[in-house]
Amino acid sequence: MIDKREEKIERRDRESKEKKAEKSNCPPFEPHYPQSIKIFQNWLPDFHAIGPQDAKLIEALMELHVSRKYGGADNEFKPGYLKAVQQLIDVSLPNSGLKAEPYIKSRMKTWKNHFNIVHDMVYGTNTSGFGWDTDKCCVTADAEVWDEYIKSHKGAACFRDKPFPQFDNLCKIFGKDRATVNAKGLQRMTRKALIRKQRKKMKETFKEVGEKLNETIYNIGRKENKEACDMIDKVIEDIQRMPNINVKQRIKTIDMFSKDQFRVRAFFKMTEEEKICYMEMIGDGSIS
């Protein structure tokens, strides 16, 4: 029994010496960075600024967004858009090595996550006290509001007093996705309760639109200017038939036009694409 134990100890010592000998003969370790890691290192790690690759990616996404070639339901891109983005970047950043997958797809996923966090704070139905500074491109709120919100939303902490320059463009790219995200939360409600809530919201929306239209017509009618009335009627007709323009954007545009007839005249000189872009800029506050 003792001999077997000693034999086992000797064998273990021998194996240990052999391993040490092998290690002494190994070449020094040289870190190897595959191509994918090198490309990912080119992305600017700090999302509070926009690097050259981020800027070109945003530029390509906005080009697809405006063209509507790959636009789908709820502002989602249709299949194949990642490849289209890659083709645009191949032109603007030749030899960058950025491929649709995994590089562009991964960046889009990161941006969408950041966008959802900021959008929930600024526009969420269950949040209050937050605002958006268009000049500094950052979320604004009192210290007490931040402290309380971060307790239950840890991911929001990195946006406190920090800029998020991609947000305005991402609102156009991802904006309507939030409706889909919010809809998932409504699945907990019963079907009847959900239908009642939707009908109530629709009635309130139509009522608000009607009040704004009546107010607009009344203000113009007071001036007893038939030409102005005809022009605003035509504007309302144009606005109501435009695709991808939500109710709030329509109301804001109609209200603005009722106070400034020079904008009405400029509106009639625009192309269809320019009109839609103009209304989007009014809606997001780029034009006031």
N, C-alpha and C positions, 0 to 999 in steps of 0.2 A: 504494500500500500504506500509506504514511504517512498519506495523507488519510483513509482508511477507519479507521485506528486513532484518529486525532484525533476523527473523527466519533463513534466509539463512546464515547470518553472524555467528550465533550461531552454525549451522550445520557444517559450514566450520571449525570453531575453534575446535569443538568436533572431527572431522575427523583428524585434524592435531595432536591433543593430542594423539589420538589412534595410529597413525602411529609412533609417537615418543616413545610411550610405547612399541610397537612391536620391534622397533630397539634396545631399551635398553635390551630386552630379547634375542636378537640374539647372537649366539656364535661368538667369534672373527673370522675374515676372515682368512682362510688358503688357500694360492694359490695352485691350483691343476694343475699339469703338466701331461697331458696324455702321453702315451708311445711314440706317434709319435713325440711330441716336444722334449722329452728326447733324442730320437735317432738323430733328426736333430741337437741337441746341440753338439753331438759327432763329426759332420763334422767340420773340421777346418774352421772357418769363413774367415780367411785371405787366399785368393786364391794365394797370393804371396809366399806361402810355401806349402809343401805337408805333410799332416798329415797321420797317419797310415791307416785310412780308405780310404783316397784318393789314397794312394799308392797301396793298394790292389785292388781298383776299376780299376785303370789304368792297373795294372798287368793282371787283368781278361779280360779287353777289348783288350789288346794287344794279349793275348792268343787266343781270338776268331778271332782277325784280322789275325794273322799268320795262323791259322787253315783254314780260309776261309769257315768254315762250315756255318756261318751265313752271309757271304758276299753277297751283292746284287748289283744291278746296281748303278753306280755313287758312289761306296764305301759306300752305305747305308747298314745297317744291316737288315737282313730279320726278319719277325715277329717271336717272341719267343726268341730273343737274350737277352732281359732283364731277363727273367727267367733263361737262361743259365748263365748269369753274377751272378745272385743271388746264383746259385748252386756252382759256383767257390768260391764265397766269404764265403759261409757257411762252406767250407773246410778250407780256409785260415784264416777266422775270425769267428770261431765257437761261437755261442750264441751272435752274434753282433746284431741280430734282424733286419738287413737290408733286406728289401723286394724289389722286383722289382718295385712295385708301393706302395707308392709314392716316396720312398727314392731315389732309384737308378735312376729312370726316372727323378726326379727333379734335381739331381746332373748333369745328362747328359745334361739337358736343359741349366743349368747355364754354364757349361763348353763350350757348343756349342756357346752360346752367347759371352763369353769371347774370344773364339778362332776366331770367325768371326771378332771381333773388331781388334785383333792383326794381323790376316792374311791380312785384308784389308790394314792395314798400311804398312806391310812389302812386300806383294806381289801384292797388288791391282794395276790394270792398270791405275787408275786415281790418284795415289799418287806417290810422289817422295821425296827423301831426307831421307827416313827411311831405317834402316838396322836392322839386328838381331845379337846380340852378343851371340855366342854359349857358351862361357865360363860363362858369367853372366846370361844367359837366360833372356835377356831383350831387349826391342826395343831401338834402338839408333837413335838419330836425333839432329840437332842443335836446340838451344832454339827458334830461329825464326820459324823454321819448326813446332815445337810443338805448339807454341802460335797460329799460323795461323790455324793449323789443328783442335785444340781443340775448336776454335770458332764455328765450324759447326759440330763437333763430340764430344759432351760432354762426352760420354761414354769412350772415349780414355784417358781421363785425369788420371784415376786411374792407368794406365800402364806407366806413365811417370817416368823414373828412378826407376822403380819397376820390380823385376823379375817375370816371369811367367813360372815356371819350368815345367809345364805340356805341354807346347806348342809343343815341338819336337815330343812327342808321340801323341798328338792330331792331328798333321799334318798327321800322318799315319792313324789315326782313322777317322778324319773328312775331310782330305785334299781335296778330290775330290768333296765334297759337295759344295765347293765354285763355281765350274763350274755351278752347278744347280742354285745357287743364282744369279750369273752373268747373266745366261740365262733369268731369269725373267725380268731383266732390259732391255734386248734386245727385249722384246715383243713390246716395243713402236715403234720399227722400222718396216717399211713395210716388207712384206715377201720377195719381190724381193731384197731389199737392204740387208737383212740379208743373203740371199743365195749368193749374190755377195761377201759379206764380208767373209763368210765361205770359198768360193772357193779361194779367194785371200790368205787367211791365210793358206789354205791347200797347195797351190802352193809354198808359201814362205817356209813352213815347209819342203816339199819335196826337194826344192832347197837347203835348208840348210843341210839336211841329205845327199844329193848327193855330196855337196861340201866337207863335212866332210869325207865321204867314199872315195872320190877321193884323198883327201889329205892324208888319212891314207894309202891307197894302194900305193901312190906315194912315201911316206917316207920309207915304208918298201921295195918297189922295188929298191930304190937306194942302198940298202945294198946287193942287189943281193943274197938274202937268201931265197931260195925256201921254206925251212921249215917254216920260219917265216911268209911268205906270206900265206902258207896253213893254218897255225894256226890262223892268224887273220881273214882269210876268214871264218873259222869254227866258230870263236867267233861271227862274225857278223851274221852268220846264226842262232846261238843259241840265240843271243840277240833279233833278229827280231821276233822270234816265241814265245818269253816269254810273258805270260799274265800279265796284270796289271802293265806294265812298260810303262811310257809315253815317248814321243819322246825326250824330253830334257834329261831324264835319260839315254836313249840309246846313244845319241850323246856324252854325257859326259863320259860314260863308254868306248865307242869306242875310243875317243880321248885319254883317259888315257892309254888304253891298247896298243895303237900304240906307246907310248913312253916308255913302260915298259913291256918287254916280260916275265919277271918273274911273273907278275900278270896274264898274259895270261895262263901260265902253272898252276898256282894255281887255276885259274878259271875252268880249265878242270877237276881238281880233286874234285870239289865241287859237291854236290847233286843238284837237280833241285831247291829245297827249299832254299838251301844256296846261289845259284846263284842269285835268285830273291832278297833275303835279302841283299846280297852284293851290287847289283845294286841300291837298295833303299838307302843304306847307302852312296854310292857314290853320288847319286842324292841330298840327303839332307845335304851333307857336312860332315857327320860323318867320312868318309874316304876321304883323299885327296892325 
